[in-house]
Amino acid sequence: MRDIKERLITLFKKGYCTPQIARLAKELKEPSATLHYNIKKLERDGEIKAYKAVFDYRKIGEGFCSYILINLSPDEYGNPERVGKEFLKYDEIESIDIITGDWELLLKVRAKDQDAYYEFVKRVLSRRGITKIKTLTSLRQLKTEFVLL
């Protein structure tokens, strides 16, 4: 049997998951046809964007989690969305938020370890337009994606 774990994880991160209709039907005590209809309506209306697996990131080699606050230079400050969209291509970045306060962007980044994170910072965040970053390292996550860990 071939080991395709890495390929599966990649697809699961991109939303290649489906709801477990049988489990939902049992929990809600509703027929599966009713669930299918309602789920498809939620998807059509854009209320459900994607289905995603919730991982134990340490077990899949992405146990180093950090949050990065970013200050933009005056010439980039007026359009933080443009800068944020440039980060979409990096798999290490789990989320990108435009925020208020003393910082313009907040990134959630996952890496194998501190060394991999350092390489990510050098490769991605040492670009023109970023004047300052501040890293907050997650020591332990207790809840993610509405799931208690």
Residue frames as a rotation matrix with the C-alpha (Angstrom) as fourth column:
MET 1
0.587 0.810 0.000 0.00
0.810 -0.587 0.000 0.00
0.000 0.000 -1.000 0.00
ARG 2
-0.239 -0.670 0.702 1.42
0.629 -0.658 -0.414 3.41
0.740 0.343 0.579 -1.01
ASP 3
-0.142 0.103 -0.984 1.86
0.878 -0.447 -0.174 6.10
-0.458 -0.889 -0.027 1.64
ILE 4
-0.266 0.135 0.954 0.09
0.687 -0.668 0.286 9.22
0.676 0.732 0.085 0.32
LYS 5
0.178 0.352 -0.919 -0.25
0.961 -0.262 0.085 10.97
-0.211 -0.899 -0.385 3.69
GLU 6
-0.607 -0.498 -0.620 1.57
0.399 -0.865 0.305 14.14
-0.688 -0.062 0.723 2.60
ARG 7
-0.926 0.294 0.239 -0.57
0.143 -0.313 0.939 14.49
0.350 0.903 0.248 -0.53
LEU 8
-0.035 0.953 -0.300 -3.76
0.820 0.199 0.537 13.97
0.571 -0.227 -0.789 1.49
ILE 9
-0.041 -0.045 -0.998 -2.75
0.838 -0.545 -0.010 16.59
-0.544 -0.837 0.059 4.06
THR 10
-0.921 -0.343 -0.182 -2.07
0.180 -0.793 0.583 19.09
-0.344 0.504 0.792 1.27
LEU 11
-0.645 0.741 0.186 -5.52
0.244 -0.032 0.969 18.51
0.724 0.670 -0.161 -0.23
PHE 12
0.092 0.688 -0.720 -7.27
0.960 0.130 0.247 18.60
0.264 -0.714 -0.648 3.16
LYS 13
-0.444 -0.340 -0.829 -5.67
0.610 -0.793 -0.002 21.99
-0.656 -0.506 0.560 3.85
LYS 14
-0.996 0.051 -0.075 -7.12
-0.091 -0.639 0.764 23.27
-0.009 0.768 0.641 0.58
GLY 15
-0.398 0.913 0.092 -10.64
-0.809 -0.302 -0.504 22.24
-0.432 -0.275 0.859 1.57
TYR 16
-0.343 0.256 -0.904 -10.98
-0.612 0.668 0.422 18.79
0.712 0.698 -0.072 -0.01
CYS 17
-0.987 0.152 0.046 -13.14
0.054 0.590 -0.806 17.51
-0.150 -0.793 -0.591 2.83
THR 18
-0.406 0.914 -0.001 -16.81
-0.162 -0.071 0.984 16.66
0.899 0.400 0.176 3.00
PRO 19
-0.223 0.399 0.889 -19.31
-0.972 -0.163 -0.170 16.63
0.077 -0.902 0.425 5.85
GLN 20
-0.990 -0.083 -0.112 -20.02
-0.066 0.986 -0.151 13.27
0.123 -0.142 -0.982 7.43
ILE 21
-0.392 0.920 0.003 -23.68
-0.666 -0.286 0.690 12.97
0.635 0.269 0.724 6.50
ALA 22
0.060 0.434 -0.899 -24.32
0.267 0.860 0.434 9.72
0.962 -0.266 -0.065 8.36
ARG 23
-0.608 -0.348 -0.714 -22.94
0.768 -0.030 -0.640 11.12
0.202 -0.937 0.285 11.63
LEU 24
-0.953 0.285 0.107 -24.86
-0.295 -0.951 -0.093 14.37
0.075 -0.121 0.990 11.19
ALA 25
-0.211 0.926 -0.311 -28.11
-0.437 0.196 0.878 12.52
0.874 0.322 0.363 10.45
LYS 26
-0.063 0.125 -0.990 -27.71
0.667 0.744 0.052 10.39
0.743 -0.657 -0.131 13.57
GLU 27
-0.821 -0.342 -0.458 -26.89
0.571 -0.516 -0.638 13.41
-0.018 -0.785 0.619 15.76
LEU 28
-0.873 0.481 -0.087 -29.72
-0.485 -0.873 0.042 15.58
-0.056 0.079 0.995 14.40
LYS 29
-0.556 0.671 0.491 -32.18
0.326 0.719 -0.613 12.69
-0.764 -0.181 -0.619 14.02
GLU 30
0.289 0.545 -0.787 -32.98
-0.607 -0.532 -0.591 13.84
-0.740 0.649 0.177 10.47
PRO 31
0.758 0.003 0.652 -32.97
0.415 0.770 -0.485 11.94
-0.503 0.638 0.583 7.18
SER 32
-0.263 -0.964 0.030 -29.81
0.588 -0.136 0.797 12.23
-0.765 0.227 0.603 5.08
ALA 33
-0.155 0.270 0.950 -31.82
0.936 -0.268 0.228 13.72
0.316 0.925 -0.211 2.18
THR 34
0.874 0.483 -0.044 -32.83
0.460 -0.796 0.393 16.65
0.155 -0.364 -0.918 4.45
LEU 35
0.425 -0.804 -0.415 -29.21
0.271 -0.324 0.906 17.18
-0.863 -0.498 0.080 5.42
HIS 36
-0.399 -0.574 0.715 -28.02
0.844 0.074 0.531 17.05
-0.358 0.815 0.456 1.80
TYR 37
0.313 0.615 0.724 -30.61
0.822 -0.557 0.118 19.64
0.476 0.558 -0.680 0.77
ASN 38
0.967 0.119 -0.225 -29.75
0.233 -0.771 0.593 22.02
-0.103 -0.626 -0.773 3.62
ILE 39
0.164 -0.980 -0.115 -25.99
0.414 -0.038 0.910 21.65
-0.895 -0.197 0.399 3.21
LYS 40
-0.325 -0.249 0.912 -26.18
0.945 -0.050 0.323 22.30
-0.035 0.967 0.252 -0.54
LYS 41
0.651 0.618 0.440 -28.29
0.603 -0.774 0.195 25.41
0.461 0.139 -0.876 0.15
LEU 42
0.790 -0.439 -0.429 -25.71
0.173 -0.512 0.842 26.69
-0.589 -0.739 -0.328 2.67
GLU 43
-0.232 -0.911 0.340 -22.97
0.638 0.121 0.760 26.10
-0.734 0.393 0.553 0.08
ARG 44
-0.055 0.295 0.954 -24.93
0.954 -0.267 0.137 27.79
0.295 0.918 -0.267 -2.74
ASP 45
0.860 0.480 0.172 -25.69
0.393 -0.839 0.376 30.82
0.325 -0.256 -0.910 -0.56
GLY 46
0.128 -0.921 0.368 -21.98
0.024 -0.368 -0.929 31.16
0.991 0.128 -0.025 0.29
GLU 47
0.695 0.170 0.698 -22.55
-0.658 -0.242 0.713 30.55
0.290 -0.955 -0.056 3.99
ILE 48
0.657 -0.588 0.472 -20.21
0.155 0.718 0.679 27.55
-0.738 -0.372 0.563 3.88
LYS 49
0.518 -0.559 -0.648 -16.95
-0.822 -0.534 -0.197 28.44
-0.236 0.635 -0.736 2.13
ALA 50
-0.067 -0.610 -0.790 -15.05
-0.604 0.655 -0.455 25.15
0.794 0.446 -0.412 2.54
TYR 51
0.978 0.198 0.063 -14.61
-0.178 0.637 0.750 22.05
0.108 -0.744 0.659 4.63
LYS 52
0.162 -0.986 0.043 -11.25
-0.634 -0.137 -0.761 21.62
0.756 0.096 -0.648 6.26
ALA 53
0.447 -0.139 -0.884 -9.56
0.535 0.834 0.139 18.97
0.717 -0.535 0.447 8.36
VAL 54
0.732 -0.280 0.622 -8.35
-0.629 -0.629 0.457 19.98
0.263 -0.726 -0.636 11.83
PHE 55
0.395 -0.707 -0.587 -4.83
0.096 0.667 -0.739 18.66
0.914 0.236 0.331 12.38
ASP 56
0.843 -0.481 -0.240 -2.54
0.257 -0.032 0.966 17.91
-0.472 -0.876 0.097 15.28
TYR 57
0.900 -0.419 -0.120 0.13
-0.353 -0.539 -0.765 20.11
0.255 0.731 -0.633 13.69
ARG 58
0.144 -0.882 0.448 2.98
-0.870 0.103 0.483 18.64
-0.472 -0.459 -0.753 15.72
LYS 59
0.143 -0.032 0.989 2.26
0.041 0.999 0.027 15.21
-0.989 0.036 0.144 14.24
ILE 60
0.776 0.152 0.612 2.35
0.592 0.157 -0.790 16.51
-0.217 0.976 0.032 10.65
GLY 61
-0.107 -0.987 0.122 5.59
0.989 -0.092 0.119 18.44
-0.107 0.133 0.985 11.09
GLU 62
-0.210 0.075 0.975 4.16
0.345 -0.927 0.146 21.95
0.915 0.367 0.169 11.47
GLY 63
0.247 0.346 -0.905 4.32
0.915 0.225 0.336 22.34
0.319 -0.911 -0.261 15.23
PHE 64
-0.665 -0.506 -0.549 5.85
0.650 -0.755 -0.092 25.82
-0.368 -0.418 0.831 15.34
CYS 65
0.218 0.829 0.516 3.01
0.906 -0.368 0.208 28.36
0.362 0.422 -0.831 15.25
SER 66
-0.645 -0.433 -0.630 3.52
0.631 -0.767 -0.119 32.10
-0.431 -0.474 0.767 15.37
TYR 67
0.629 0.762 0.154 1.57
0.760 -0.561 -0.330 35.28
-0.165 0.325 -0.931 14.84
ILE 68
-0.512 -0.850 0.120 3.34
0.847 -0.477 0.233 38.10
-0.141 0.221 0.965 13.04
LEU 69
0.600 0.582 -0.548 2.37
0.479 -0.811 -0.336 41.75
-0.640 -0.061 -0.766 13.38
ILE 70
-0.237 -0.663 0.710 3.48
0.969 -0.108 0.223 43.82
-0.071 0.741 0.668 10.39
ASN 71
0.280 0.194 -0.940 4.02
0.124 -0.978 -0.165 47.56
-0.952 -0.071 -0.298 9.94
LEU 72
0.408 -0.068 0.910 3.97
0.909 0.124 -0.398 48.84
-0.086 0.990 0.112 6.38
SER 73
-0.711 -0.685 -0.158 5.98
0.635 -0.722 0.273 51.70
-0.301 0.094 0.949 4.94
PRO 74
-0.344 0.602 -0.720 4.14
-0.124 -0.790 -0.601 54.96
-0.931 -0.117 0.346 4.17
ASP 75
-0.577 0.106 -0.810 4.00
-0.810 -0.197 0.552 54.14
-0.101 0.975 0.200 0.44
GLU 76
-0.777 0.303 -0.552 2.31
0.063 0.910 0.410 50.75
0.627 0.284 -0.726 1.19
TYR 77
-0.928 0.352 -0.120 0.19
0.115 -0.034 -0.993 51.88
-0.353 -0.935 -0.009 4.15
GLY 78
-0.472 0.781 -0.409 -2.70
-0.785 -0.583 -0.209 53.05
-0.401 0.222 0.889 1.99
ASN 79
0.334 0.593 -0.733 -3.33
-0.851 0.523 0.036 49.62
0.405 0.612 0.680 0.50
PRO 80
-0.365 -0.516 0.775 -2.68
-0.829 0.559 -0.019 46.84
-0.423 -0.649 -0.632 3.02
GLU 81
0.581 0.653 0.486 -4.98
-0.319 0.732 -0.602 44.51
-0.748 0.195 0.634 1.06
ARG 82
0.789 -0.360 -0.498 -2.59
-0.501 0.094 -0.861 44.55
0.357 0.928 -0.106 -1.91
VAL 83
-0.280 -0.936 0.213 0.35
-0.892 0.171 -0.419 43.63
0.356 -0.307 -0.883 0.32
GLY 84
-0.151 0.304 0.941 -1.71
-0.689 0.650 -0.321 40.97
-0.709 -0.697 0.112 2.09
LYS 85
0.846 0.532 -0.040 -2.72
-0.378 0.544 -0.749 39.39
-0.377 0.649 0.661 -1.23
GLU 86
0.289 -0.832 -0.473 0.96
-0.785 0.077 -0.615 39.01
0.548 0.549 -0.631 -2.13
PHE 87
-0.531 -0.498 0.686 1.28
-0.831 0.463 -0.308 36.63
-0.164 -0.733 -0.660 0.83
LEU 88
0.479 0.859 0.183 -1.45
-0.799 0.512 -0.314 34.28
-0.363 0.004 0.932 -0.45
LYS 89
0.575 -0.256 -0.777 1.04
-0.545 0.589 -0.597 32.14
0.610 0.767 0.199 -2.35
TYR 90
-0.519 -0.844 0.137 2.98
-0.640 0.278 -0.716 31.01
0.566 -0.459 -0.685 0.74
ASP 91
0.115 0.584 -0.804 1.78
0.077 0.801 0.593 27.71
0.990 -0.130 0.047 2.21
GLU 92
-0.656 -0.434 -0.617 3.28
0.618 0.159 -0.770 28.51
0.432 -0.887 0.164 5.61
ILE 93
-0.920 0.350 0.176 0.80
-0.391 -0.849 -0.354 31.37
0.026 -0.395 0.918 6.06
GLU 94
-0.731 0.679 -0.071 -2.45
0.680 0.715 -0.161 30.04
-0.059 -0.166 -0.984 7.50
SER 95
0.437 0.900 0.016 -4.31
0.897 -0.434 -0.083 33.34
-0.068 0.051 -0.996 7.78
ILE 96
-0.760 -0.564 0.323 -3.91
0.604 -0.796 0.030 37.00
0.240 0.218 0.946 6.84
ASP 97
0.342 0.878 -0.335 -5.86
0.937 -0.347 0.048 39.77
-0.074 -0.331 -0.941 8.56
ILE 98
-0.379 -0.302 0.875 -5.91
0.305 -0.933 -0.190 43.53
0.874 0.194 0.446 8.02
ILE 99
0.076 0.335 -0.939 -6.09
0.980 0.150 0.133 44.99
0.185 -0.930 -0.316 11.50
THR 100
0.673 0.161 0.722 -6.44
0.055 -0.984 0.168 48.28
0.738 -0.074 -0.671 13.37
GLY 101
0.900 -0.345 -0.268 -4.14
0.271 -0.041 0.962 49.76
-0.342 -0.938 0.056 15.97
ASP 102
0.390 -0.851 -0.351 -0.38
-0.522 -0.518 0.677 50.10
-0.758 -0.081 -0.647 15.80
TRP 103
-0.678 -0.589 0.440 0.00
-0.037 0.625 0.779 47.41
-0.734 0.512 -0.445 13.10
GLU 104
-0.297 0.553 -0.779 -1.50
-0.926 -0.365 0.095 46.96
-0.231 0.749 0.620 9.63
LEU 105
0.222 0.318 -0.922 -1.39
-0.628 0.770 0.114 43.18
0.746 0.554 0.370 9.07
LEU 106
0.017 -0.182 0.983 -1.55
-0.852 0.511 0.109 40.05
-0.523 -0.840 -0.147 11.21
LEU 107
0.052 -0.076 -0.996 -0.29
-0.731 0.677 -0.090 36.73
0.681 0.732 -0.020 9.82
LYS 108
0.553 0.024 0.833 -0.65
-0.614 0.687 0.388 33.29
-0.563 -0.726 0.394 11.35
VAL 109
0.191 -0.638 -0.746 2.30
-0.864 0.252 -0.436 31.17
0.466 0.728 -0.503 10.26
ARG 110
0.834 0.012 0.552 3.04
-0.307 0.841 0.445 27.47
-0.459 -0.540 0.705 10.72
ALA 111
0.258 -0.821 -0.510 6.50
-0.821 0.092 -0.563 25.97
0.509 0.564 -0.650 10.27
LYS 112
0.383 -0.194 -0.903 8.32
0.208 0.971 -0.121 22.79
0.900 -0.141 0.412 11.18
ASP 113
0.320 -0.385 -0.866 10.45
0.945 0.069 0.319 24.47
-0.063 -0.920 0.386 13.83
GLN 114
0.604 -0.127 -0.787 12.19
0.207 -0.929 0.308 27.72
-0.770 -0.349 -0.535 14.79
ASP 115
-0.509 -0.860 -0.030 14.83
0.136 -0.115 0.984 27.30
-0.850 0.497 0.176 12.07
ALA 116
-0.482 0.422 0.768 12.21
0.876 0.213 0.433 26.85
0.019 0.881 -0.472 9.35
TYR 117
0.637 0.719 -0.280 10.39
0.738 -0.673 -0.051 29.90
-0.225 -0.174 -0.959 10.68
TYR 118
0.161 -0.683 -0.712 13.59
0.073 -0.712 0.699 31.94
-0.984 -0.164 -0.065 10.54
GLU 119
-0.785 -0.436 0.440 14.11
0.418 0.152 0.896 30.93
-0.458 0.887 0.063 6.90
PHE 120
0.043 0.896 0.442 10.51
0.995 -0.077 0.058 31.92
0.086 0.438 -0.895 6.15
VAL 121
0.656 0.169 -0.736 11.06
0.407 -0.900 0.156 35.38
-0.636 -0.401 -0.659 7.67
LYS 122
-0.324 -0.869 -0.374 14.22
0.000 -0.395 0.919 35.92
-0.946 0.297 0.128 5.64
ARG 123
-0.798 -0.009 0.603 12.62
0.561 0.358 0.747 34.68
-0.222 0.934 -0.281 2.41
VAL 124
-0.098 0.916 0.389 9.18
0.926 -0.059 0.374 36.31
0.365 0.396 -0.842 2.68
LEU 125
0.713 0.546 -0.439 9.17
0.694 -0.638 0.335 39.19
-0.097 -0.544 -0.834 5.13
SER 126
-0.135 -0.794 -0.593 12.40
0.405 -0.590 0.699 40.92
-0.905 -0.146 0.401 4.14
ARG 127
-0.123 0.211 0.970 10.66
0.985 -0.096 0.146 42.69
0.124 0.973 -0.196 1.27
ARG 128
-0.950 -0.153 0.273 10.34
0.166 -0.986 0.025 46.34
0.266 0.069 0.962 0.40
GLY 129
-0.221 0.916 0.334 7.33
-0.286 -0.388 0.876 47.93
0.932 0.098 0.348 2.05
ILE 130
0.707 0.355 -0.612 7.58
0.454 0.436 0.777 46.16
0.543 -0.827 0.147 5.40
THR 131
0.203 -0.640 0.741 9.21
-0.438 -0.737 -0.516 48.41
0.876 -0.219 -0.430 7.98
LYS 132
-0.590 -0.360 0.722 8.79
-0.802 0.162 -0.575 46.33
0.090 -0.919 -0.384 11.14
ILE 133
0.117 0.637 -0.762 7.60
-0.203 0.766 0.610 42.92
0.972 0.084 0.219 12.27
LYS 134
-0.392 -0.171 0.904 6.84
-0.920 0.058 -0.388 41.52
0.014 -0.984 -0.180 15.68
THR 135
-0.320 0.208 -0.924 6.55
-0.237 0.927 0.291 37.78
0.917 0.312 -0.248 16.26
LEU 136
-0.028 0.389 0.921 4.34
-0.990 0.117 -0.079 36.26
-0.138 -0.914 0.382 18.91
THR 137
-0.691 -0.306 -0.655 5.06
-0.445 0.894 0.053 32.55
0.569 0.328 -0.754 19.38
SER 138
0.471 0.874 0.120 2.27
-0.742 0.318 0.590 30.19
0.478 -0.367 0.798 20.37
LEU 139
-0.552 -0.680 0.483 3.44
-0.834 0.455 -0.312 27.93
-0.008 -0.575 -0.818 23.18
ARG 140
-0.905 0.351 0.241 0.38
0.325 0.935 -0.140 25.66
-0.275 -0.048 -0.960 23.16
GLN 141
-0.662 0.746 -0.072 -2.94
-0.585 -0.454 0.673 25.80
0.469 0.487 0.736 21.36
LEU 142
-0.837 0.400 0.374 -5.99
-0.149 0.492 -0.858 24.79
-0.527 -0.774 -0.352 23.40
LYS 143
0.212 0.935 0.286 -8.70
0.358 0.198 -0.912 25.30
-0.909 0.295 -0.293 20.79
THR 144
-0.789 -0.413 -0.455 -8.65
-0.271 -0.431 0.861 25.61
-0.551 0.802 0.228 17.02
GLU 145
-0.778 0.515 -0.359 -11.35
-0.362 0.099 0.927 25.74
0.513 0.851 0.110 14.36
PHE 146
0.092 0.876 0.473 -13.93
-0.917 -0.110 0.384 25.35
0.388 -0.469 0.793 17.16
VAL 147
0.617 0.032 -0.787 -12.34
0.091 0.989 0.112 22.09
0.782 -0.141 0.607 18.29
LEU 148
0.724 -0.392 0.568 -10.92
-0.674 -0.228 0.702 21.67
-0.146 -0.891 -0.430 21.80
LEU 149
0.259 -0.724 -0.639 -7.47
-0.426 0.508 -0.748 20.10
0.867 0.466 -0.177 21.71
